[in-house]
């Protein structure tokens, strides 16, 4: 099984966009963006994801990554 990981922090940093600027460009609350940076496995609304992607000039899929579960059974 795998999990979906948000890549918002990596994409924003690669473009030189800090959290405050991303918040202003995307109209997403700074606390929401801060929470995504701290926990990239957090649940996020698709509208929020689309606003972030638009603000960063990338597709929604560029902000998502499928990672294998840490199942050690």
N, CA and C atoms as an extended XYZ file, in Angstrom:
219
Properties=species:S:1:pos:R:3:atomname:S:1:resname:S:1:resid:I:1 pbc="F F F"
N         0.842       -1.174        0.000 N   UNK     1
C         0.000        0.000        0.000 CA  UNK     1
C         0.890        1.243        0.000 C   UNK     1
N         0.395        2.332       -0.529 N   UNK     2
C         1.177        3.565       -0.581 CA  UNK     2
C         0.378        4.733       -0.028 C   UNK     2
N         1.074        5.844        0.181 N   UNK     3
C         0.457        7.058        0.715 CA  UNK     3
C         0.723        8.204       -0.252 C   UNK     3
N        -0.104        9.225       -0.166 N   UNK     4
C         0.078       10.428       -0.968 CA  UNK     4
C         0.779       11.469       -0.098 C   UNK     4
N         1.837       12.031       -0.635 N   UNK     5
C         2.616       13.039        0.073 CA  UNK     5
C         2.547       14.346       -0.704 C   UNK     5
N         2.310       15.446        0.011 N   UNK     6
C         2.268       16.766       -0.609 CA  UNK     6
C         3.686       17.278       -0.834 C   UNK     6
N         3.940       17.836       -2.008 N   UNK     7
C         5.256       18.370       -2.341 CA  UNK     7
C         5.242       19.899       -2.425 C   UNK     7
N         4.288       20.522       -1.750 N   UNK     8
C         4.131       21.982       -1.817 CA  UNK     8
C         5.409       22.687       -1.371 C   UNK     8
N         5.962       22.268       -0.266 N   UNK     9
C         7.166       22.908        0.272 CA  UNK     9
C         8.328       22.830       -0.730 C   UNK     9
N         8.583       21.655       -1.269 N   UNK    10
C         9.699       21.468       -2.195 CA  UNK    10
C         9.534       22.315       -3.451 C   UNK    10
N         8.327       22.325       -4.011 N   UNK    11
C         8.077       23.071       -5.241 CA  UNK    11
C         8.208       24.569       -4.975 C   UNK    11
N         7.635       25.039       -3.889 N   UNK    12
C         7.708       26.463       -3.559 CA  UNK    12
C         9.156       26.890       -3.319 C   UNK    12
N         9.896       26.118       -2.552 N   UNK    13
C        11.286       26.469       -2.262 CA  UNK    13
C        12.145       26.468       -3.528 C   UNK    13
N        11.886       25.541       -4.442 N   UNK    14
C        12.636       25.485       -5.698 CA  UNK    14
C        12.407       26.741       -6.530 C   UNK    14
N        11.243       27.370       -6.339 N   UNK    15
C        10.921       28.597       -7.074 CA  UNK    15
C        11.258       29.857       -6.280 C   UNK    15
N        11.784       29.682       -5.075 N   UNK    16
C        12.122       30.825       -4.240 CA  UNK    16
C        10.912       31.509       -3.632 C   UNK    16
N         9.833       30.763       -3.466 N   UNK    17
C         8.589       31.308       -2.914 CA  UNK    17
C         8.483       30.885       -1.451 C   UNK    17
N         8.400       31.866       -0.546 N   UNK    18
C         8.254       31.525        0.865 CA  UNK    18
C         6.770       31.344        1.224 C   UNK    18
N         6.512       30.919        2.437 N   UNK    19
C         5.136       30.628        2.855 CA  UNK    19
C         4.232       31.848        2.774 C   UNK    19
N         4.740       33.002        3.176 N   UNK    20
C         3.922       34.217        3.172 CA  UNK    20
C         3.528       34.610        1.750 C   UNK    20
N         4.491       34.588        0.849 N   UNK    21
C         4.202       34.930       -0.546 CA  UNK    21
C         3.238       33.921       -1.159 C   UNK    21
N         3.431       32.643       -0.869 N   UNK    22
C         2.536       31.614       -1.384 CA  UNK    22
C         1.112       31.824       -0.868 C   UNK    22
N         1.003       32.196        0.380 N   UNK    23
C        -0.311       32.471        0.959 CA  UNK    23
C        -0.994       33.623        0.225 C   UNK    23
N        -0.257       34.687       -0.036 N   UNK    24
C        -0.822       35.841       -0.738 CA  UNK    24
C        -1.187       35.509       -2.177 C   UNK    24
N        -0.322       34.772       -2.863 N   UNK    25
C        -0.570       34.445       -4.266 CA  UNK    25
C        -1.721       33.462       -4.450 C   UNK    25
N        -1.906       32.578       -3.475 N   UNK    26
C        -2.901       31.510       -3.620 CA  UNK    26
C        -4.203       31.788       -2.879 C   UNK    26
N        -4.203       32.788       -2.016 N   UNK    27
C        -5.365       33.069       -1.160 CA  UNK    27
C        -5.681       31.887       -0.241 C   UNK    27
N        -4.640       31.177        0.159 N   UNK    28
C        -4.758       30.086        1.130 CA  UNK    28
C        -4.175       30.613        2.441 C   UNK    28
N        -4.856       30.332        3.539 N   UNK    29
C        -4.417       30.834        4.845 CA  UNK    29
C        -2.990       30.381        5.157 C   UNK    29
N        -2.224       31.290        5.723 N   UNK    30
C        -0.838       30.992        6.089 CA  UNK    30
C        -0.761       29.794        7.035 C   UNK    30
N        -1.682       29.685        7.965 N   UNK    31
C        -1.683       28.547        8.889 CA  UNK    31
C        -1.892       27.225        8.160 C   UNK    31
N        -2.680       27.235        7.113 N   UNK    32
C        -2.896       26.019        6.308 CA  UNK    32
C        -1.607       25.618        5.609 C   UNK    32
N        -0.936       26.586        5.009 N   UNK    33
C         0.325       26.302        4.323 CA  UNK    33
C         1.379       25.841        5.320 C   UNK    33
N         1.442       26.488        6.468 N   UNK    34
C         2.395       26.086        7.516 CA  UNK    34
C         2.144       24.632        7.928 C   UNK    34
N         0.874       24.264        8.072 N   UNK    35
C         0.525       22.887        8.457 CA  UNK    35
C         0.950       21.892        7.383 C   UNK    35
N         0.827       22.263        6.112 N   UNK    36
C         1.256       21.385        5.014 CA  UNK    36
C         2.767       21.214        5.008 C   UNK    36
N         3.491       22.279        5.326 N   UNK    37
C         4.946       22.197        5.380 CA  UNK    37
C         5.388       21.262        6.502 C   UNK    37
N         4.710       21.345        7.639 N   UNK    38
C         5.060       20.514        8.802 CA  UNK    38
C         4.672       19.058        8.609 C   UNK    38
N         3.522       18.837        7.982 N   UNK    39
C         3.014       17.473        7.806 CA  UNK    39
C         2.586       17.275        6.355 C   UNK    39
N         3.491       16.807        5.502 N   UNK    40
C         3.158       16.649        4.085 CA  UNK    40
C         2.182       15.503        3.798 C   UNK    40
N         1.775       14.770        4.818 N   UNK    41
C         0.800       13.694        4.633 CA  UNK    41
C        -0.599       14.119        5.074 C   UNK    41
N        -0.778       15.375        5.393 N   UNK    42
C        -2.058       15.867        5.889 CA  UNK    42
C        -3.100       15.866        4.771 C   UNK    42
N        -4.341       15.747        5.155 N   UNK    43
C        -5.445       15.804        4.202 CA  UNK    43
C        -5.629       17.244        3.749 C   UNK    43
N        -5.846       17.409        2.460 N   UNK    44
C        -6.025       18.755        1.920 CA  UNK    44
C        -7.194       18.749        0.930 C   UNK    44
N        -7.922       19.827        0.923 N   UNK    45
C        -9.055       20.013        0.027 CA  UNK    45
C        -8.543       20.171       -1.412 C   UNK    45
N        -9.239       19.620       -2.366 N   UNK    46
C        -8.795       19.717       -3.766 CA  UNK    46
C        -8.812       21.155       -4.269 C   UNK    46
N        -9.729       21.974       -3.794 N   UNK    47
C        -9.752       23.391       -4.189 CA  UNK    47
C        -8.496       24.099       -3.695 C   UNK    47
N        -8.080       23.793       -2.486 N   UNK    48
C        -6.863       24.367       -1.924 CA  UNK    48
C        -5.654       23.937       -2.750 C   UNK    48
N        -5.604       22.679       -3.082 N   UNK    49
C        -4.501       22.157       -3.885 CA  UNK    49
C        -4.449       22.846       -5.244 C   UNK    49
N        -5.592       23.072       -5.864 N   UNK    50
C        -5.646       23.743       -7.161 CA  UNK    50
C        -5.172       25.193       -7.055 C   UNK    50
N        -5.566       25.884       -5.987 N   UNK    51
C        -5.126       27.274       -5.801 CA  UNK    51
C        -3.614       27.355       -5.618 C   UNK    51
N        -3.056       26.409       -4.870 N   UNK    52
C        -1.609       26.382       -4.674 CA  UNK    52
C        -0.887       26.095       -5.988 C   UNK    52
N        -1.399       25.149       -6.748 N   UNK    53
C        -0.795       24.807       -8.036 CA  UNK    53
C        -0.838       26.010       -8.978 C   UNK    53
N        -1.970       26.698       -9.034 N   UNK    54
C        -2.090       27.883       -9.894 CA  UNK    54
C        -1.100       28.966       -9.471 C   UNK    54
N        -0.976       29.191       -8.173 N   UNK    55
C        -0.067       30.218       -7.658 CA  UNK    55
C         1.388       29.892       -7.986 C   UNK    55
N         1.716       28.601       -8.027 N   UNK    56
C         3.080       28.171       -8.310 CA  UNK    56
C         3.321       27.918       -9.794 C   UNK    56
N         2.261       27.979      -10.594 N   UNK    57
C         2.402       27.779      -12.041 CA  UNK    57
C         2.717       26.347      -12.423 C   UNK    57
N         2.202       25.389      -11.647 N   UNK    58
C         2.428       23.969      -11.935 CA  UNK    58
C         1.089       23.236      -11.941 C   UNK    58
N         1.096       22.001      -12.377 N   UNK    59
C        -0.122       21.205      -12.313 CA  UNK    59
C        -0.303       20.674      -10.892 C   UNK    59
N        -1.518       20.319      -10.576 N   UNK    60
C        -1.808       19.726       -9.270 CA  UNK    60
C        -0.949       18.488       -9.058 C   UNK    60
N        -0.728       17.738      -10.106 N   UNK    61
C         0.029       16.497       -9.994 CA  UNK    61
C         1.490       16.738       -9.607 C   UNK    61
N         2.019       17.917       -9.903 N   UNK    62
C         3.390       18.245       -9.497 CA  UNK    62
C         3.491       18.432       -7.985 C   UNK    62
N         2.355       18.632       -7.337 N   UNK    63
C         2.337       18.848       -5.889 CA  UNK    63
C         2.058       17.566       -5.111 C   UNK    63
N         1.920       16.457       -5.820 N   UNK    64
C         1.608       15.178       -5.186 CA  UNK    64
C         2.682       14.153       -5.496 C   UNK    64
N         2.921       13.276       -4.544 N   UNK    65
C         3.889       12.201       -4.727 CA  UNK    65
C         3.349       10.952       -4.034 C   UNK    65
N         3.395        9.838       -4.718 N   UNK    66
C         2.998        8.572       -4.130 CA  UNK    66
C         4.229        7.913       -3.520 C   UNK    66
N         4.147        7.606       -2.236 N   UNK    67
C         5.287        6.987       -1.551 CA  UNK    67
C         4.847        5.672       -0.920 C   UNK    67
N         5.748        4.697       -0.895 N   UNK    68
C         5.396        3.422       -0.281 CA  UNK    68
C         5.169        3.561        1.219 C   UNK    68
N         4.256        2.784        1.732 N   UNK    69
C         3.984        2.752        3.171 CA  UNK    69
C         5.179        2.153        3.889 C   UNK    69
N         5.397        2.547        5.124 N   UNK    70
C         6.499        2.004        5.930 CA  UNK    70
C         6.069        0.717        6.623 C   UNK    70
N         5.428       -0.164        5.911 N   UNK    71
C         4.938       -1.424        6.475 CA  UNK    71
C         6.080       -2.423        6.551 C   UNK    71
N         6.486       -2.770        7.750 N   UNK    72
C         7.631       -3.671        7.930 CA  UNK    72
C         7.211       -5.055        8.410 C   UNK    72
N         5.990       -5.458        8.108 N   UNK    73
C         5.502       -6.783        8.535 CA  UNK    73
C         6.122       -7.897        7.743 C   UNK    73
